[in-house]
Amino acid sequence: MASKPVLAALCAVFVAAAAPALAQDLYIGTVDVQKDQVILTRCDLVQNRYVLRDREGEADKPVAKLRERLKTLKAPVYVEVIGEYVEVQGEDGNGLEVIALENLKAGKSCHLTDALPAG
């Protein structure tokens, strides 16, 4: 028969496994402010667009901080967004509740069209 500490550990594993997981993903693209919203244009063939939003109840506000920084950064601004997809009311209907922003770089683009020679 298993000891009490082993049973407690097994119960903790089952409880953790039953807890809902966040459906987070990594979204890579460039960001800019349009109509007072921070928009991520994803670096994919279609250039999908997402409205970035801070998560409800979170003390850290990465999108609000990014909106302020974008006023002084040279476009294009590359960023890697860790977020959860949400539907939003509006033009595109795509949004991301941002968990974190990584590797923010001004003057960098990952879009194929920016890499091609002009003309």
Secondary structure, DSSP 8 states (H G I E B T S, - for coil): ---HHHHHHHHHHHHHHHS----EEEEEEEEEEETTEEEEEESSTT--EEEEEE-TT-S--HHHHHHHHHTTS-SSEEEEEEEEEEE-SSSS-EEEEEEEEEEEEET----HHHHS---
